[in-house]
Amino acid sequence: MTEPWHGDWNDLAAELGKAKVKALLKEQLHAALQAAANDSGSPAPSDVGSSDSDVAEVPDLDEAFKRFAWTVPEGRIWDTHEKKLLKEKQVRDWLGSDVYKQWKDSDQRRTVKHADVCREASAAQKRGGGELSQALRRYVLLYPSQNAWDRERREVVPLNDLKPMLHRWYSQWLEHPEREVIDREKLVFDPIQQHRPEDGYINMFRGLPLKPVNAPGRCDHIRQLVDHLCNNDPVVFEWLMCWFAYPLQHVGAKMATAVLMHSETQGTGKSLLFERVIKPMYGEYAATLGQHQLESQYTDWRSQKLFGLFEEIFSRDQKYSHTGTLKHMITGETHRIEKKFVSGWEEANHMNAAFLSNEIQPFPVEPTDRRMLVVWPCTKLPESLKQGVLHEVNNGGVEAFYGWLVRRGMQWQDRGEETAAAFDTHREPPMTEAKARLIDFGRPSWDLFHMEWKAGHLAPRYPYETCLVMHLYQVYRQWCSDAGERAMTRERFSNALSGRERRRRDVKYQQGVNERKGTFIQVDEPPAGTAQKEWLGGFADRWAKNLEPAHD
C-alpha cells in the first residue's frame, strides 16, 4: 500500500486482516517519525522528557541493547550513539513501555560507570563545542553556598538562576566529575595579588584597563584643573596629587583617607575631574554612587571596587545618620557584601572614596577628624580651561595624566613642617579653611557656645572665668535663642562642659550674709590668702547682676 489510509481502521482490518493492518500502521508511524526527525535535525530523544520523538525510527529491543546502557550508581541511561545522558522517561517514551521494560529487566542490558560516561560526554561536548562543555568552563561552584562564580560575567550568581539558563544541562553540570568547585573564601578580590591561583584561588581582579603613557605635555590642562579646584593652594594640590597617585603606584592600596569637594558655586569643574579623568583610570572597578546605595540593605555595589565617587549622598535630614557607615567605608579592612537572592560574603575593602556636593554642609566632620581632605572650590572653571581639559580627555590626556601620576615622587610637606615626609595610606590631610568651617557646622550648640565663651567673644559682660553653672546656662539659653540653635537641658549642658572644664558640685559660697551651695565651672584658683567661699561668692554676685537686665 503506497498511500496512507485515512478511513476507519476497523473497516480496513475487516477487509485486509489484522496482520496486514498492523504492518500498514507501523509503516505510517515510521514515516511520521522520519518527518519529525527531518524537521528537528536531531536523531536523539529530547532531554526535556517530551513524549514526542525526534528520531528516524523507534529502535526494537536488539537496537536498544546496542544503543543504551544503564549508569551506576546514578541510574541514568547512556546513549552511546549521541554521547548523552538521558532520563528514564525519555527512553521509555521513545522505546515504548513494553520494549523499555524488556530492555531494563534483561540480563543483556549493559551497565557503565556514571563518571566514565560523563568524561566521554564532556569530550564529545568539547569536540562539538556543546553547551555542557561551555557550562563546565564558565561556572564554578562555590562551597558551602548555593552560589556559583560566572567567569564570563565575572559575578556571583545563585544556582537557581543557572537552572533556566543551562536548561537540560544543569543537572549534568552539577553532577559532572569535571565540574569545578572551590571553597567560598577562595573567591577573592585581590588587586594586590597576594593569593596564588596554584593554591586554588580565583581572583576577581583582572587589572586596570588603561596603560600609562609618558607624555606629560598632553595633560597640562588636567593638572591646571586640579590646581584650580584647590584654589591654587600648593599644599592642598600636592596632597591631592599624592592621594591620586598612591593607589595607582600601589594598585589595591586602601587609603585611610578620603576627599570631600563641595561648593555652592556651579561649574567649578569637580565633576569633570572625577568623572572624566579619575574614574576612567579604574574602568569597571569604579562607580558613581548616591544616597540610594548607602541606604540599601544590598551592598553588592561595593564588590570589586577600587574607586567610589559619591554625589549628594545625604538629604538635609539624614546627615548625621550614616557617619558610622562612612567611617567604616573609608577605613574598614573588609566589608560585607549582600546581594539579592545570593548568600552574603566578606570581601577585602580596596575602595577609595571621593565625595562631591553643592551643599554647604554635605555631612558633619568631627573636630578630631583625620580622614577627610575638605576642599571648597571658590570660582567657576574658565571656559578656556574647560575646553583644554576636554580636548586632552579626548586625545590621550587621561593616559598621560595616569603616566604622570605613576612617575611622580611621593613626598609631601604640610604647613609648618620643616621637611617633607614620604606619603603613605595614613598620611593625614592638611587642615583647610573649608574643613574648619565644616567642623564648626557640625558642632553641637554647647560646643559652639563654649568656644565663643572661651575665646572671649561674650566678654566683657560674660568673660571666660569661674562661674555658677546655672548662671552660665542662662547665658547659653540666650545665646541659642539669638543664634537659632536648639538648647539642651541644664543637666546635659553641665555634663557636656565637664569634659572640657573643671566642674565642682555642691561647693559652698558666700553671697551677702547667706552661705549657699552650688555647682561651679572653676576656671582658675583663688588668690593666696583669699577664702574660697568669699572668692566664689564674688563671681556669683557679679554674674547675677549682669544677668538681671536679661530678665527685666
C-alpha positions in Angstrom: 0.0 0.0 0.0 1.6 3.2 -1.2 -0.9 5.8 0.1 -1.6 6.3 3.8 -5.1 5.0 4.9 -7.4 7.8 6.0 -10.6 5.8 6.8 -11.7 3.6 9.7 -9.0 1.1 10.7 -11.7 -1.4 11.8 -13.1 -1.4 8.2 -9.6 -1.9 6.9 -8.9 -4.8 9.3 -12.1 -6.5 8.2 -11.0 -6.1 4.5 -7.3 -7.0 4.8 -6.9 -8.8 8.1 -5.2 -7.7 11.4 -1.7 -8.6 10.3 -1.8 -6.5 7.2 -3.3 -3.6 9.1 -0.5 -3.8 11.8 2.2 -3.7 9.1 0.5 -0.7 7.5 0.2 1.1 10.8 3.9 0.6 11.5 4.8 1.9 8.1 2.8 5.1 8.6 4.2 5.6 12.1 7.8 5.3 10.8 7.0 7.7 8.0 5.7 10.3 10.6 8.7 9.8 12.8 11.1 10.3 9.9 9.4 13.5 9.0 9.7 14.8 12.6 13.4 13.9 12.6 13.9 15.8 9.4 12.2 18.8 10.8 14.3 18.8 14.1 17.6 17.7 12.7 18.2 15.6 15.8 18.5 11.8 15.8 18.4 11.6 19.6 15.5 11.7 22.1 14.7 15.1 23.7 16.3 15.8 27.0 13.3 17.6 28.3 11.2 14.4 28.8 8.8 15.1 26.0 6.7 12.2 24.7 7.4 13.4 21.1 10.3 11.6 19.5 12.9 13.3 17.3 14.3 10.1 15.7 14.1 8.4 12.4 12.6 5.2 13.8 11.8 3.6 17.0 14.5 1.0 17.8 13.5 -2.5 18.6 14.9 -4.5 21.5 18.1 -5.5 19.7 18.8 -2.0 18.8 18.1 -0.8 22.4 20.7 -3.3 23.7 23.2 -1.9 21.2 22.5 1.8 21.8 21.7 2.2 25.5 23.5 1.4 28.8 22.5 1.7 32.4 24.7 4.0 34.5 25.7 3.3 38.1 25.2 4.5 40.7 23.0 7.4 39.5 20.6 5.3 37.4 20.6 7.4 34.3 20.7 6.0 30.8 23.7 6.5 28.4 23.0 6.9 24.7 26.1 5.5 23.0 25.2 7.0 19.7 24.7 10.6 20.7 27.0 10.5 23.8 24.3 11.9 26.0 22.8 11.0 29.4 19.1 10.5 29.3 16.3 10.2 31.8 14.3 7.0 32.1 11.1 8.7 31.0 12.8 9.9 27.8 13.9 6.5 26.8 10.6 4.8 27.9 8.6 7.2 25.8 10.9 6.6 22.9 11.0 2.8 23.0 7.6 2.3 24.3 6.7 0.8 27.7 6.9 -2.8 26.6 10.3 -2.6 24.8 11.7 -0.4 27.6 10.7 -2.9 30.3 12.2 -5.8 28.4 15.4 -3.9 27.9 15.6 -2.8 31.6 14.8 -6.2 33.0 17.1 -8.1 30.6 20.5 -9.6 31.6 21.8 -8.4 28.2 21.4 -4.8 29.3 24.8 -3.1 29.6 26.0 -1.3 32.7 28.6 1.5 32.7 30.0 3.8 35.4 28.4 7.2 35.6 31.8 9.0 36.0 33.2 7.3 32.9 30.3 8.3 30.6 30.4 11.9 32.0 34.0 12.2 30.9 33.1 10.7 27.5 30.1 13.1 27.2 32.4 16.0 28.1 34.9 15.1 25.5 32.1 14.9 22.9 30.8 18.2 24.0 34.3 19.8 23.7 34.7 18.4 20.2 31.4 19.8 19.2 31.6 23.0 21.3 28.5 21.9 23.2 26.5 23.7 26.0 27.7 21.3 28.7 31.3 22.0 27.8 30.7 25.7 27.9 29.0 25.4 31.3 31.9 23.4 32.7 34.3 26.1 31.6 32.1 29.1 32.6 30.7 28.2 36.0 32.5 27.4 39.3 30.5 26.0 42.2 31.1 27.9 45.5 31.1 25.7 48.6 29.4 25.9 51.0 26.8 28.1 49.4 24.0 28.0 46.8 26.0 30.2 44.5 28.4 29.9 41.6 31.0 32.1 40.1 30.3 33.1 36.5 33.7 33.5 34.7 32.1 35.3 31.8 30.0 37.9 33.6 32.5 38.0 36.5 29.9 37.9 39.2 28.4 35.6 41.8 25.1 34.1 40.7 22.6 31.9 42.6 22.2 28.3 41.4 18.5 28.9 41.0 19.4 31.3 38.2 21.5 28.8 36.5 18.7 26.2 36.1 16.7 28.1 33.5 19.9 29.3 31.8 21.5 25.8 31.5 18.1 24.1 31.0 18.6 20.4 30.3 22.4 20.6 31.0 22.0 21.9 34.6 21.8 18.5 36.3 24.7 17.1 34.2 26.8 20.2 35.0 26.0 19.9 38.7 26.8 16.1 38.8 29.7 16.2 36.4 33.1 15.0 37.8 34.9 17.7 35.9 32.7 20.5 37.3 35.0 22.9 39.1 34.3 23.7 42.8 36.2 25.9 45.3 35.8 26.9 48.9 33.8 30.2 49.0 36.5 32.0 50.8 38.9 31.3 47.9 37.0 33.5 45.6 38.8 36.8 46.3 39.1 40.4 45.1 42.8 40.7 45.3 44.3 43.6 43.3 47.5 43.3 45.4 48.0 39.7 44.1 48.6 38.0 47.4 46.6 34.9 46.6 48.1 32.4 44.1 45.9 30.5 41.5 48.0 27.4 42.1 46.7 27.4 45.7 43.1 27.1 44.4 42.2 30.8 44.5 40.1 32.6 41.9 40.9 36.3 41.7 38.1 38.5 40.5 40.5 41.3 39.7 41.8 41.4 36.1 43.9 44.5 36.1 43.4 48.2 35.4 42.1 49.0 31.9 44.4 51.8 30.9 48.1 51.8 30.2 50.1 54.8 31.5 51.8 57.0 28.8 54.9 59.1 29.4 53.7 62.3 27.8 53.3 65.0 30.5 52.6 67.7 27.9 49.3 66.0 27.0 47.8 66.6 30.5 48.8 70.2 31.3 45.3 71.4 31.4 44.2 68.5 33.6 46.8 69.4 36.1 45.7 73.1 35.9 42.2 71.9 36.6 43.3 70.2 39.8 45.1 73.4 40.8 42.0 75.4 40.1 39.9 73.2 42.3 42.4 73.5 45.1 42.2 77.3 44.9 45.9 77.4 43.8 46.9 76.2 47.3 50.2 74.3 46.8 49.9 72.3 50.0 46.4 71.0 49.1 47.4 70.5 45.5 50.4 68.3 46.4 48.5 66.2 48.9 45.6 65.6 46.5 48.0 64.6 43.7 49.7 62.2 46.1 46.3 60.8 47.1 45.5 60.2 43.4 48.9 58.7 42.7 49.5 56.3 45.6 46.8 53.7 44.7 47.9 53.8 41.1 51.5 53.2 42.0 50.4 50.6 44.5 47.4 49.0 42.9 44.9 47.9 45.5 46.2 50.2 48.3 43.4 51.1 50.7 43.7 54.8 51.7 42.7 55.6 55.2 41.6 59.0 54.0 39.0 60.4 51.6 38.3 63.6 49.6 35.3 65.9 50.0 35.0 68.6 47.4 31.9 70.8 47.8 30.9 74.3 46.8 27.8 76.3 46.2 29.4 77.7 43.1 28.1 75.8 40.0 30.5 74.8 37.2 33.7 74.6 39.2 34.9 71.5 37.3 34.8 69.0 40.1 32.6 66.5 38.2 34.7 67.0 35.1 37.8 65.9 37.0 36.4 62.9 38.8 34.0 61.6 36.2 36.1 62.2 33.0 39.6 61.8 34.3 39.9 59.8 37.6 37.1 57.2 37.0 38.3 56.0 33.6 41.7 55.0 35.1 39.8 52.3 37.1 37.3 51.2 34.4 34.9 48.6 35.8 36.4 48.9 39.2 35.0 52.5 39.7 31.4 53.6 40.2 29.4 56.7 40.7 27.1 56.2 43.7 24.5 58.1 45.7 22.3 58.0 48.7 20.3 55.0 47.5 23.3 52.7 47.6 24.2 53.8 51.1 20.7 53.2 52.4 20.1 49.9 50.6 20.3 46.6 52.5 22.1 45.2 49.5 25.8 46.2 49.3 26.9 44.4 46.1 27.7 47.8 44.7 30.8 47.7 46.9 32.1 44.5 45.4 35.2 44.6 43.2 35.6 48.4 43.5 38.8 50.4 43.8 37.2 53.9 43.5 33.8 55.2 44.5 32.6 58.6 43.6 29.7 59.7 45.8 27.5 62.6 44.7 25.0 64.3 47.1 24.7 61.2 49.2 22.6 62.6 52.1 19.5 64.6 52.3 19.4 67.5 54.8 17.6 65.4 57.5 19.9 62.4 57.2 23.4 64.0 57.5 24.0 62.5 60.9 22.6 59.0 60.5 25.2 57.5 58.3 28.5 58.7 59.8 29.4 55.3 61.0 28.9 53.8 57.6 31.2 56.4 56.1 33.9 55.8 58.7 33.9 52.1 58.0 33.8 52.5 54.3 36.9 54.8 54.5 39.0 52.8 57.0 37.5 49.3 57.2 39.7 46.4 56.0 36.8 44.3 54.9 33.1 44.9 54.1 30.1 42.7 54.0 28.6 42.1 50.5 24.9 41.4 50.4 23.3 40.6 47.1 19.7 39.9 46.4 18.9 36.2 46.3 22.6 35.4 46.9 24.3 34.3 50.2 26.4 37.2 51.6 30.1 37.1 51.9 33.1 39.1 53.3 35.3 40.8 50.8 38.5 42.8 51.2 37.9 46.6 51.1 40.1 48.2 48.5 37.7 51.1 47.6 38.9 54.6 48.0 36.2 57.3 48.1 35.7 60.9 46.9 32.5 62.9 47.8 31.1 65.7 45.7 28.4 68.1 46.8 26.8 71.5 46.2 25.7 71.7 49.9 27.5 74.0 52.4 27.3 71.0 54.8 27.1 67.7 53.0 27.7 65.8 56.2 29.3 66.5 59.6 33.0 66.3 60.2 34.2 65.7 63.7 36.7 68.2 65.3 39.2 65.4 65.7 38.8 64.1 62.2 42.0 62.8 60.5 40.4 61.2 57.5 39.0 63.9 55.3 40.5 66.4 52.9 37.9 69.1 52.5 38.2 71.4 49.5 35.9 74.3 48.7 36.5 75.5 45.1 35.8 79.2 45.1 35.5 80.1 41.4 33.8 78.8 38.3 36.0 77.0 35.8 37.1 79.3 33.0 35.7 78.2 29.6 39.2 78.2 28.0 40.5 75.8 30.7 37.4 73.6 30.4 37.8 73.2 26.6 41.5 72.5 27.1 40.7 69.7 29.6 38.0 68.2 27.2 40.5 68.2 24.3 43.1 66.4 26.4 40.5 63.9 27.7 39.5 63.0 24.1 43.1 62.8 22.9 45.0 60.6 25.3 45.2 63.1 28.2 43.8 60.6 30.7 46.5 58.1 29.9 49.1 60.8 30.0 47.9 62.0 33.4 47.9 58.4 34.6 51.6 58.2 33.4 52.5 61.4 35.2 50.9 60.2 38.4 52.7 56.8 38.5 56.0 58.5 37.8 55.8 61.4 40.3 57.6 61.5 43.7 55.6 60.6 46.8 57.0 63.2 49.2 54.7 65.7 50.8 55.2 68.5 53.3 52.4 70.0 55.4 52.2 73.6 56.6 54.6 74.3 59.5 56.7 71.2 58.8 60.4 71.7 58.2 60.9 68.7 56.0 58.9 66.6 53.6 57.9 63.1 54.5 57.0 60.0 52.5 53.4 59.9 51.6 51.5 56.7 52.6 48.0 55.4 53.1 47.6 57.1 56.5 49.0 60.5 55.7 46.8 63.0 57.4 45.3 65.6 55.1 46.1 69.3 55.7 43.6 71.5 57.6 41.8 73.8 55.3 39.5 76.8 55.9 36.7 74.7 54.4 37.3 71.9 56.8 37.4 74.2 59.8 34.1 75.7 58.7 32.6 72.3 58.2 33.7 71.2 61.6 32.0 74.2 63.2 28.8 73.4 61.3 28.8 70.0 62.8 29.5 71.1 66.4 26.6 70.8 68.9 25.3 74.0 70.3 27.0 73.7 73.7 30.4 73.2 71.9 30.0 76.3 69.8 28.9 78.3 72.8 31.9 77.1 74.8 34.3 78.0 72.0 32.9 81.5 71.8 32.9 81.9 75.6 36.4 80.6 76.0 37.6 82.8 73.1 36.3 85.9 74.9 33.6 86.7 72.4 31.0 87.1 75.2 33.1 89.5 77.2 33.1 91.9 78.9 29.6 91.1 80.2 30.3 87.3 80.4 34.0 86.8 80.4 35.7 83.4 80.5 36.0 83.0 84.2 34.8 80.9 87.2 31.0 80.9 87.4 28.0 79.1 88.6 26.7 76.5 86.1 23.1 77.9 86.5 24.3 81.4 85.5 26.3 80.1 82.5 23.3 78.0 81.4 21.1 81.2 81.4 23.7 82.8 79.1 23.8 79.7 76.9 20.0 79.7 76.5 20.0 83.3 75.4 22.9 82.6 73.0 20.9 79.7 71.5 17.9 81.9 71.0 20.0 84.6 69.3 21.9 82.0 67.1 18.8 79.9 66.2 20.3 76.9 67.9 18.3 74.3 69.9 19.2 74.4 73.6 19.7 71.3 75.7 18.7 70.7 79.3 20.8 72.2 82.1 21.9 68.8 83.3 23.1 67.7 79.8 24.8 71.1 79.4 26.6 70.7 82.7 27.7 67.2 81.8 28.9 68.3 78.4 31.0 71.1 79.8 32.5 68.8 82.5 34.5 67.1 79.7 36.2 70.5 78.8 36.2 72.4 82.1 36.7 71.6 85.8 33.2 71.1 87.4 32.8 71.2 91.2 29.4 70.1 92.6 27.8 71.3 95.9 30.5 73.8 96.6 29.8 76.4 99.5 30.0 80.1 98.6 29.2 83.3 100.4 26.5 85.6 98.9 25.9 88.6 101.0 25.2 87.3 104.5 24.0 84.0 103.3 26.0 80.8 102.8 24.8 78.8 99.8 25.8 75.6 97.8 26.1 75.4 94.1 27.8 73.8 91.1 30.7 75.8 89.6 32.7 75.8 86.5 36.1 76.7 88.0 38.5 78.2 85.5 41.2 79.3 87.9 42.2 79.1 91.6 41.6 81.6 94.4 44.5 84.0 95.1 46.7 83.3 98.0 45.2 84.4 101.3 41.6 84.5 99.9 38.9 82.4 101.4 37.3 80.2 98.7 33.7 80.9 99.9 34.2 84.6 99.5 36.1 84.2 96.3 33.4 82.1 94.7 30.7 84.4 96.1 32.2 87.3 94.2 31.8 85.6 90.9 28.2 84.6 91.8 27.3 88.2 92.7 28.9 89.7 89.6 27.2 87.2 87.2 23.8 87.6 88.9 24.0 91.4 88.4 25.0 91.1 84.7 22.1 88.7 84.2 19.4 90.9 85.7 18.7 93.1 82.7 18.1 90.0 80.6 15.1 89.1 82.8 13.5 92.6 83.0 
